[in-house]
Amino acid sequence: MLQTCEPHELWTKSDRLRSRLSSHSISSISPRLLIKKSFAYHKMPQQPLNLSVIKLDGSTFDVQVSRMATVAKLIEAVKDVFDQSANDDEVISWSHVWGHFCLCYNGKKLLDYKAYIRVIGIKDGDQLRFVRHLSANSL
C-alpha cells in the first residue's frame, strides 16, 4: 500500500533528517561510505589531454585525447587531425606513414598500441614527435 504524507509532515521529516545529518561529524561517518564517495569522484568526466606533435619538418600541431587513451587511440587522433587539415588534393597514405614513422615520447618509440598513455607517463601539455621507424618489411 502506498503511504502519503501531508506537506507539513514532509517538512518535519526533512528537518529531522537535516538536523541528524548536521549533528554528525566527518569522523562519525562510516569509512565505507567515504570510500564509496571517493570512487564516485573518479567517475566524473575528465578533461582531455592537450598534446603537441612535432612533425619531421619541425612544424607542430595540437591533438586532444582522453586521459585514458591507448597509443592506438592517440594515433587515431593524430590521423584525424591530419585528415581535417588536409587539402582536397592532398591524400596521405597512412599505411606508408606508419610503415616508416612512429610517434616518440621522451626518446621512446610508441610501438605498443595497447599501452595506456598515462602508464607511459604522457601528461597534459607534453610534446610527441614523429621519428623514422624501420618496418618489419624493410628488414
ZABA-611389 format. One record per residue (C-alpha): residue number from 1; x, y negated, z negated; residue in one letter. Coordinates in Angstrom, 3 decimals, decimal comma. Layout:
! ZABA-611389
+-----+----------+----------+----------+------+
!  nr !        x !        y !        z ! rest !
+-----+----------+----------+----------+------+
! NUM !        X !        Y !        Z !    a !
...
+-----+----------+----------+----------+------+
END
This chain:
! ZABA-611389
+-----+----------+----------+----------+------+
!  nr !        x !        y !        z ! rest !
+-----+----------+----------+----------+------+
!   1 !    0,000 !    0,000 !    0,000 !    m !
!   2 !    1,294 !   -3,475 !    0,894 !    l !
!   3 !    1,672 !   -5,863 !   -2,016 !    q !
!   4 !    1,021 !   -9,519 !   -1,521 !    t !
!   5 !    2,187 !  -12,417 !   -3,654 !    c !
!   6 !    0,745 !  -15,810 !   -4,123 !    e !
!   7 !    3,091 !  -18,660 !   -3,056 !    p !
!   8 !    3,717 !  -19,739 !   -6,664 !    h !
!   9 !    4,744 !  -16,146 !   -7,506 !    e !
!  10 !    7,317 !  -16,191 !   -4,709 !    l !
!  11 !    8,856 !  -19,397 !   -6,048 !    w !
!  12 !    9,008 !  -17,952 !   -9,544 !    t !
!  13 !   10,672 !  -14,729 !   -8,343 !    k !
!  14 !   13,086 !  -16,717 !   -6,192 !    s !
!  15 !   14,035 !  -18,978 !   -9,115 !    d !
!  16 !   14,619 !  -15,989 !  -11,404 !    r !
!  17 !   16,836 !  -14,301 !   -8,813 !    l !
!  18 !   18,782 !  -17,528 !   -8,186 !    r !
!  19 !   19,382 !  -18,060 !  -11,903 !    s !
!  20 !   20,561 !  -14,448 !  -12,317 !    r !
!  21 !   22,974 !  -14,796 !   -9,394 !    l !
!  22 !   24,361 !  -18,133 !  -10,528 !    s !
!  23 !   24,907 !  -16,855 !  -14,064 !    s !
!  24 !   27,280 !  -14,150 !  -12,783 !    h !
!  25 !   30,898 !  -14,963 !  -12,259 !    s !
!  26 !   33,020 !  -13,542 !   -9,448 !    i !
!  27 !   34,633 !  -11,167 !  -11,950 !    s !
!  28 !   31,276 !   -9,557 !  -12,688 !    s !
!  29 !   30,577 !   -8,778 !   -9,023 !    i !
!  30 !   31,238 !   -5,199 !   -8,017 !    s !
!  31 !   34,638 !   -4,749 !   -6,315 !    p !
!  32 !   32,865 !   -2,546 !   -3,782 !    r !
!  33 !   30,617 !   -5,483 !   -2,807 !    l !
!  34 !   33,641 !   -7,776 !   -2,441 !    l !
!  35 !   35,373 !   -5,245 !   -0,180 !    i !
!  36 !   32,266 !   -4,938 !    2,000 !    k !
!  37 !   32,129 !   -8,729 !    2,313 !    k !
!  38 !   35,821 !   -8,969 !    3,277 !    s !
!  39 !   35,386 !   -6,331 !    6,002 !    f !
!  40 !   32,452 !   -8,296 !    7,397 !    a !
!  41 !   34,757 !  -11,294 !    7,746 !    y !
!  42 !   36,927 !   -9,348 !   10,202 !    h !
!  43 !   33,903 !   -8,585 !   12,367 !    k !
!  44 !   33,462 !  -12,276 !   13,186 !    m !
!  45 !   34,287 !  -13,167 !   16,792 !    p !
!  46 !   37,882 !  -14,267 !   17,154 !    q !
!  47 !   39,262 !  -16,937 !   19,416 !    q !
!  48 !   41,171 !  -15,578 !   22,412 !    p !
!  49 !   44,942 !  -15,861 !   22,646 !    l !
!  50 !   46,229 !  -18,594 !   24,933 !    n !
!  51 !   49,374 !  -17,405 !   26,662 !    l !
!  52 !   51,531 !  -18,835 !   29,419 !    s !
!  53 !   53,138 !  -16,749 !   32,128 !    v !
!  54 !   56,366 !  -17,804 !   33,850 !    i !
!  55 !   56,476 !  -16,796 !   37,497 !    k !
!  56 !   59,673 !  -15,924 !   39,379 !    l !
!  57 !   59,881 !  -19,446 !   40,827 !    d !
!  58 !   59,845 !  -20,942 !   37,309 !    g !
!  59 !   56,322 !  -22,328 !   37,502 !    s !
!  60 !   53,830 !  -21,333 !   34,833 !    t !
!  61 !   50,147 !  -20,670 !   34,483 !    f !
!  62 !   47,933 !  -20,078 !   31,476 !    d !
!  63 !   45,900 !  -16,999 !   30,709 !    v !
!  64 !   43,482 !  -16,126 !   27,909 !    q !
!  65 !   42,988 !  -12,641 !   26,477 !    v !
!  66 !   41,309 !  -11,116 !   23,479 !    s !
!  67 !   43,444 !  -10,709 !   20,383 !    r !
!  68 !   42,542 !   -7,009 !   20,540 !    m !
!  69 !   43,587 !   -6,593 !   24,195 !    a !
!  70 !   45,825 !   -3,881 !   25,554 !    t !
!  71 !   48,625 !   -4,501 !   28,040 !    v !
!  72 !   46,229 !   -3,246 !   30,749 !    a !
!  73 !   43,678 !   -5,933 !   29,796 !    k !
!  74 !   46,449 !   -8,550 !   29,793 !    l !
!  75 !   47,488 !   -7,529 !   33,312 !    i !
!  76 !   43,851 !   -7,651 !   34,408 !    e !
!  77 !   43,550 !  -11,198 !   33,023 !    a !
!  78 !   46,724 !  -12,240 !   34,896 !    v !
!  79 !   45,323 !  -10,762 !   38,110 !    k !
!  80 !   42,019 !  -12,619 !   37,569 !    d !
!  81 !   43,837 !  -15,968 !   37,163 !    v !
!  82 !   45,759 !  -15,346 !   40,395 !    f !
!  83 !   42,597 !  -14,343 !   42,245 !    d !
!  84 !   40,799 !  -17,514 !   41,103 !    q !
!  85 !   43,669 !  -19,805 !   42,065 !    s !
!  86 !   44,485 !  -18,201 !   45,426 !    a !
!  87 !   43,510 !  -19,981 !   48,632 !    n !
!  88 !   41,160 !  -18,266 !   51,067 !    d !
!  89 !   44,061 !  -17,461 !   53,392 !    d !
!  90 !   46,250 !  -16,029 !   50,588 !    e !
!  91 !   45,971 !  -12,335 !   49,919 !    v !
!  92 !   48,015 !  -10,907 !   47,077 !    i !
!  93 !   48,844 !   -7,228 !   47,227 !    s !
!  94 !   48,621 !   -6,218 !   43,584 !    w !
!  95 !   49,986 !   -2,760 !   44,272 !    s !
!  96 !   53,090 !   -4,498 !   45,697 !    h !
!  97 !   53,328 !   -6,927 !   42,762 !    v !
!  98 !   53,008 !   -4,253 !   40,059 !    w !
!  99 !   55,189 !   -1,851 !   42,053 !    g !
! 100 !   58,135 !   -4,274 !   41,971 !    h !
! 101 !   57,461 !   -6,549 !   38,988 !    f !
! 102 !   56,141 !   -6,279 !   35,485 !    c !
! 103 !   55,378 !   -8,598 !   32,614 !    l !
! 104 !   58,020 !   -9,067 !   29,969 !    c !
! 105 !   57,757 !  -10,350 !   26,389 !    y !
! 106 !   60,841 !  -11,173 !   24,293 !    n !
! 107 !   63,078 !   -9,255 !   26,683 !    g !
! 108 !   60,931 !   -6,100 !   26,603 !    k !
! 109 !   59,050 !   -4,900 !   29,665 !    k !
! 110 !   55,364 !   -4,325 !   29,036 !    l !
! 111 !   55,069 !   -0,895 !   30,640 !    l !
! 112 !   52,821 !    0,921 !   28,157 !    d !
! 113 !   49,401 !   -0,109 !   29,436 !    y !
! 114 !   47,635 !    1,410 !   26,417 !    k !
! 115 !   49,686 !   -0,572 !   23,872 !    a !
! 116 !   47,857 !   -3,306 !   21,975 !    y !
! 117 !   49,404 !   -6,722 !   22,458 !    i !
! 118 !   49,017 !   -7,546 !   18,752 !    r !
! 119 !   51,149 !   -4,490 !   17,884 !    v !
! 120 !   53,809 !   -5,683 !   20,346 !    i !
! 121 !   53,791 !   -8,986 !   18,459 !    g !
! 122 !   52,285 !  -11,258 !   21,110 !    i !
! 123 !   50,717 !  -14,286 !   19,422 !    k !
! 124 !   48,778 !  -17,370 !   20,451 !    d !
! 125 !   50,962 !  -19,760 !   22,443 !    g !
! 126 !   53,593 !  -17,171 !   23,405 !    d !
! 127 !   55,219 !  -17,009 !   26,830 !    q !
! 128 !   55,438 !  -13,976 !   29,071 !    l !
! 129 !   57,381 !  -13,719 !   32,275 !    r !
! 130 !   57,453 !  -11,680 !   35,434 !    f !
! 131 !   60,633 !   -9,643 !   35,847 !    v !
! 132 !   61,798 !   -7,264 !   38,527 !    r !
! 133 !   60,950 !   -3,682 !   37,809 !    h !
! 134 !   62,062 !   -0,627 !   39,731 !    l !
! 135 !   59,131 !    1,591 !   40,542 !    s !
! 136 !   59,364 !    5,367 !   40,446 !    a !
! 137 !   59,059 !    5,365 !   44,262 !    n !
! 138 !   62,310 !    3,413 !   44,701 !    s !
! 139 !   64,492 !    5,836 !   42,730 !    l !
+-----+----------+----------+----------+------+
END
